[in-house]
Amino acid sequence: MTTTLTPPQTSVTDEPVAGRAAWTLVARREVVVKLTDRAFVIGTVVTLVLIAAFMGWQAWSAERTSTYTVAATSADRAMADRLASSATGIDDKVEVGVDPVADDAAARALVTSGDADAWLHRVDGGWVLTSDTESQDDLTRVTQEVVRQATLEQQAGELGTSVERLEAGSRVTTTLLTGDAEKAGLAQGVAFAFAFLFYIATLTFGITLANSVVEEKQSRIVEIIATSIPVRQLLIGKIVGNSVLAIAQMVLYAGVGLVGLSLTPYASLVTAVSGPVVWFLVFFVAGFVALAALWAVAGALASRTEEVQSTATPLTMLVMAVFFGSLFLDGSAKVVASYVPPFSAVLMPTRVLEGTAQWWEAVVALAVLVAAAVLVLRVAERLYRRALLQTSGKLSMKQAWVAPE
């Protein structure tokens, strides 16, 4: 008697369960491959070192006291001595010492040899600070204030009045309608950091993702993978894996940056900066996920690695537009662009830091960005599914959209 073995029946409900697990395997593989990539690890470490070094330099510069030596002849000694005694009171990071010289030639020789930083002397009723090859900005600023004060005192005495009365109504101070000057200056630096990190992360992970897709396609490995898991799950896994890595990297950079900021003269603004940094990370997630899907499509449209540069050109131009737009847009154009994806991923957190956007504006911009990301993901998923297994050559988006699955 012959016995026929009947294979076990698979319920139609089992495939979705397997499908849901499949993307986690793909994502895990993307993460592991990246974390074992020496170039990626070294690049991340180098960036962290650069951030830490920059913050350390800022902290060191803020605490460093600059000491200058000024040469002066006996005729100019009184003003030089006043400069030495008053410098620290004007700027506590500037100290001045006086080196008396016999004549002008000796003063020039002292400055030329480097034994003195500058020579203070009187010319045609005014004062000149002569350096060798470069001006000493801090010393110049302090000297100008000392000479101005001494001159005012002399003129006030000749006129029979006081310095305060001579200066009454002459001082100009600055103020901003929104925020303060210190915060505005910091905002410029942080805005550049937002734009630069978004630019680097999007290009680095995006190009890697596109190359990964086309390499699997070119080697025909993707055909084997597609028989095991749904193509949709393959796309989700790649997006999630790269997004997790990119977001973790941004969190790491932001953490080091905030710790470093607390050691600089801007330490009092750490709390004010922390909120916009969190907004940036949230916006970064939505913006990066959408762009990651498009990078995957760029890889699927190509049939060879050499073609990725062509298929990814529109994305590269878009990322560059976000970078330069975030640096140079201003006024109404900046406000409008802060609601337009993917520009909003950088511009809205910057406006929050500058104090020109309220929290509800950030929520609105984020909602628009998330909605755009969902739409992009749906379009990208269709293009990816229809282009991934097409090996006849490079495809346009129109060809991929109508291609059979």
JORA-V985728 format. One line per field, one symbol per residue. ss: DSSP state (a for helix, b for strand, c for the rest). burial: 1 if it has 24 or more other C-alpha atoms within 12 Angstrom, else 0. A space follows every 10 residues. Layout:
# JORA-V985728
ss->???
burial->???
This chain:
# JORA-V985728
ss->cccccccccc caaaaaaaaa aaaaaaaaaa aaaaaccaaa aaaaaaaaaa aaaaaaaaaa aaaccbbbbb bbcaaaaaaa aaaaaaaaaa cccbbbbbbb cccaaaaaaa aaaccccbbb bbbccbbbbb ccccccaaaa aaaaaaaaaa aaaaaaaaac ccaaaaaccc cccccccccc aaaaaaaaaa aaaaaaaaaa aaaaaaaaaa aaaaaaaacc aaaaaaaacc aaaaaaaaaa aaaaaaaaaa aaaaaaaaaa acccccaaaa aaaaaaaaaa aaaaaaaaaa aaaaaaaaaa acccaaaaaa acaaaaaaaa aaaaaaaacc aaaaaaaccc cccaaaaaaa aaaaccccaa aaaaaaaaaa aaaaaaaaaa aaaaaaaacc ccccccaaaa aaccc
burial->0000000000 0000000010 0111111101 1001100000 0001001100 1100110000 0000010111 1110011011 1111011101 1001111111 1000001101 1000111111 1000001111 1000010111 0111111010 0000000000 0000000000 0000000000 0011011001 1111111111 1111111111 1111111100 0100100011 1111111111 1111111011 1111011111 1111011011 0111111111 1111111111 1111111111 1111101111 1100110010 1111111000 0001101111 1111111111 1111111000 1100110111 0110011011 1111111111 1011111001 10000
